[in-house]
């Protein structure tokens, strides 16, 4: 089998734009999922039984439905609910963020419940409000403890961006690579390069978060 990388060289500006789109969609969906996870995880832990029961419906729902279905629904059905169309990128970020948020919420909740209850009682005894105690004492420790699973979820967010390209046409790296393959008929070279790029994206994130955790782990002990 001969190897011809000329399609890669000829299409690199096109693929570079797709690469940056992958980064944008991944980072925005991570940010949205993390924000949702912090809010939902905190409210489920400290908001009382009624709030916990209500938010558990969201968490269980997004974890029970495949991300592909959430993407398709967000792009094709959600605009009918809000009465206006949204772009594929917007739908992809929203769907991936909502899906990731359910898993983030459970990770955050696990971290919050791992902090000893005596720390909350001590903070309240010192005159701090419940919100101040969570924000300044409990949540920072929980986030440090949950860095390993959060790192795994960040890697999943990067990989799920490829599903957004296949499902609703987000012009990210995999979808645009398929276009190049269709024009050049060189699937081995294109998809091998794609595999390497995804590895170079995901591996540093996983190792970087793990390294950060090892440096900060002592701060999360109580």
C-alpha positions as CSV (number, residue, x, y, z in Angstrom):
1,X,0.0,0.0,0.0
2,X,1.4,3.4,-1.0
3,X,1.1,6.4,1.3
4,X,0.2,9.8,-0.1
5,X,0.0,12.7,2.3
6,X,-0.6,15.3,-0.4
7,X,-4.3,15.5,0.4
8,X,-3.4,16.5,3.9
9,X,-0.9,19.1,2.7
10,X,-3.4,20.5,0.2
11,X,-6.3,20.6,2.7
12,X,-4.5,21.8,5.8
13,X,-6.2,25.3,6.0
14,X,-9.6,23.6,5.7
15,X,-8.7,21.0,8.3
16,X,-7.1,23.7,10.6
17,X,-10.4,25.6,10.7
18,X,-12.1,22.3,11.6
19,X,-9.5,21.7,14.3
20,X,-10.3,25.1,15.9
21,X,-14.0,24.4,15.7
22,X,-13.4,21.2,17.6
23,X,-11.5,23.2,20.3
24,X,-14.3,25.8,20.5
25,X,-17.1,23.3,20.8
26,X,-15.2,21.2,23.3
27,X,-14.2,24.1,25.5
28,X,-17.7,25.8,25.5
29,X,-19.4,22.5,26.2
30,X,-17.0,21.8,29.0
31,X,-17.6,25.3,30.5
32,X,-21.4,24.8,30.3
33,X,-21.3,21.3,31.7
34,X,-19.1,22.4,34.5
35,X,-21.3,25.3,35.5
36,X,-24.4,23.1,35.4
37,X,-22.6,20.4,37.4
38,X,-21.5,22.8,40.1
39,X,-25.0,24.4,40.5
40,X,-26.9,21.1,40.3
41,X,-24.4,19.1,42.4
42,X,-24.4,21.8,45.1
43,X,-28.2,22.2,45.2
44,X,-28.7,18.4,45.3
45,X,-26.4,18.2,48.3
46,X,-27.5,21.2,50.3
47,X,-30.9,22.2,48.8
48,X,-33.1,19.8,50.7
49,X,-35.1,16.7,49.6
50,X,-37.5,18.5,47.3
51,X,-34.8,20.2,45.3
52,X,-32.8,17.0,45.3
53,X,-35.7,15.0,43.9
54,X,-36.4,17.6,41.2
55,X,-32.8,17.9,40.0
56,X,-32.3,14.2,40.1
57,X,-34.9,13.9,37.4
58,X,-32.6,16.1,35.1
59,X,-29.5,14.1,36.1
60,X,-31.1,10.7,35.6
61,X,-32.7,11.8,32.3
62,X,-29.5,13.1,30.6
63,X,-27.6,10.0,31.7
64,X,-30.3,7.7,30.4
65,X,-30.6,9.2,27.0
66,X,-27.8,8.7,24.4
67,X,-25.9,11.9,23.6
68,X,-26.7,11.3,19.9
69,X,-30.4,11.6,20.7
70,X,-29.9,14.8,22.7
71,X,-28.0,16.3,19.9
72,X,-30.7,15.5,17.3
73,X,-33.5,16.7,19.6
74,X,-31.7,20.0,20.4
75,X,-31.0,20.8,16.8
76,X,-34.3,19.7,15.2
77,X,-36.9,19.8,17.9
78,X,-35.7,22.5,20.4
79,X,-36.1,25.3,17.9
80,X,-39.8,24.5,17.6
81,X,-40.1,25.0,21.4
82,X,-38.4,28.4,21.5
83,X,-39.7,29.6,18.2
84,X,-36.4,30.4,16.5
85,X,-33.7,28.4,14.7
86,X,-30.3,27.8,16.1
87,X,-27.0,27.0,14.4
88,X,-25.5,23.5,14.4
89,X,-22.6,24.9,16.6
90,X,-25.0,26.4,19.1
91,X,-27.1,23.2,19.2
92,X,-23.9,21.1,19.6
93,X,-22.6,23.2,22.5
94,X,-26.0,23.2,24.3
95,X,-26.6,19.5,23.9
96,X,-23.1,18.4,24.8
97,X,-23.1,20.8,27.8
98,X,-26.4,19.6,29.1
99,X,-25.3,16.0,28.7
100,X,-22.0,16.6,30.4
101,X,-23.6,18.6,33.1
102,X,-25.5,15.5,34.4
103,X,-22.3,13.6,34.9
104,X,-20.5,16.6,36.3
105,X,-23.3,17.1,38.8
106,X,-22.8,13.6,40.2
107,X,-19.0,14.0,40.4
108,X,-19.4,17.4,42.2
109,X,-22.0,15.9,44.6
110,X,-19.7,13.0,45.4
111,X,-16.9,15.5,46.2
112,X,-19.1,17.6,48.4
113,X,-20.4,14.7,50.4
114,X,-16.9,13.5,50.9
115,X,-16.0,16.6,52.9
116,X,-16.6,16.0,56.6
117,X,-19.8,17.6,57.9
118,X,-18.0,19.0,60.9
119,X,-16.4,21.6,58.6
120,X,-19.8,23.0,57.7
121,X,-20.8,23.1,61.4
122,X,-17.6,24.9,62.3
123,X,-18.0,27.5,59.5
124,X,-21.6,28.2,60.7
125,X,-20.4,28.5,64.3
126,X,-17.9,31.1,63.2
127,X,-20.7,33.2,61.8
128,X,-20.4,32.3,58.1
129,X,-23.5,31.9,56.0
130,X,-24.2,28.5,54.4
131,X,-23.4,29.9,51.0
132,X,-20.1,31.4,52.2
133,X,-19.1,28.1,53.8
134,X,-19.9,26.1,50.6
135,X,-18.1,28.7,48.4
136,X,-14.9,29.2,50.5
137,X,-14.5,25.9,52.4
138,X,-16.4,23.0,51.1
139,X,-16.5,23.4,47.3
140,X,-12.7,24.1,46.9
141,X,-11.9,20.9,48.7
142,X,-14.5,19.0,46.7
143,X,-13.2,20.2,43.4
144,X,-9.6,19.1,44.2
145,X,-10.8,15.7,45.3
146,X,-12.8,15.3,42.1
147,X,-10.1,16.4,39.7
148,X,-9.4,12.8,38.4
149,X,-13.1,12.1,37.3
150,X,-13.5,15.7,36.1
151,X,-10.4,15.2,33.9
152,X,-12.0,12.1,32.4
153,X,-15.2,14.0,31.7
154,X,-13.2,16.8,30.0
155,X,-11.7,14.1,27.7
156,X,-15.1,12.7,27.0
157,X,-16.3,16.2,26.0
158,X,-13.5,16.5,23.4
159,X,-14.4,13.1,21.9
160,X,-18.1,13.8,21.9
161,X,-17.6,16.8,19.7
162,X,-17.0,14.3,16.9
163,X,-20.5,13.0,17.5
164,X,-21.9,16.5,17.0
165,X,-20.3,16.6,13.6
166,X,-21.8,13.3,12.5
167,X,-25.2,13.9,14.0
168,X,-26.1,17.6,13.2
169,X,-23.3,18.8,10.9
170,X,-21.1,20.8,13.2
171,X,-18.0,21.5,11.0
172,X,-15.5,19.9,13.4
173,X,-12.5,17.8,12.6
174,X,-14.1,14.4,11.9
175,X,-16.9,15.8,9.7
176,X,-14.5,17.9,7.6
177,X,-12.0,15.0,7.4
178,X,-14.8,12.9,5.8
179,X,-15.2,15.6,3.2
180,X,-11.5,15.5,2.4
181,X,-11.6,11.7,2.2
182,X,-14.6,11.9,-0.2
183,X,-12.6,14.2,-2.5
184,X,-9.2,12.5,-2.3
185,X,-10.1,8.8,-1.8
186,X,-7.2,8.5,0.7
187,X,-9.0,7.3,3.9
188,X,-5.9,5.7,5.4
189,X,-3.8,8.9,5.5
190,X,-6.7,11.2,6.5
191,X,-8.1,9.0,9.3
192,X,-4.7,8.1,10.6
193,X,-3.8,11.8,10.9
194,X,-7.2,12.3,12.6
195,X,-6.5,9.6,15.1
196,X,-3.2,11.2,15.9
197,X,-4.7,14.6,16.3
198,X,-7.4,13.4,18.7
199,X,-4.7,11.6,20.8
200,X,-2.6,14.7,20.9
201,X,-5.7,16.6,22.1
202,X,-7.0,14.2,24.7
203,X,-3.7,12.7,26.2
204,X,-2.3,16.0,27.5
205,X,-5.7,16.9,29.1
206,X,-5.8,13.6,30.9
207,X,-2.2,13.7,32.0
208,X,-2.3,17.4,32.8
209,X,-5.3,17.0,35.1
210,X,-3.7,14.0,36.8
211,X,-0.5,15.9,37.3
212,X,-2.4,18.9,38.7
213,X,-4.2,16.6,41.1
214,X,-1.0,15.1,42.5
215,X,0.3,18.6,43.2
216,X,-3.0,19.8,44.9
217,X,-4.2,16.6,46.5
218,X,-2.9,17.7,50.0
219,X,-5.1,20.8,49.8
220,X,-8.2,18.7,49.5
221,X,-7.5,16.5,52.5
222,X,-9.6,17.1,55.6
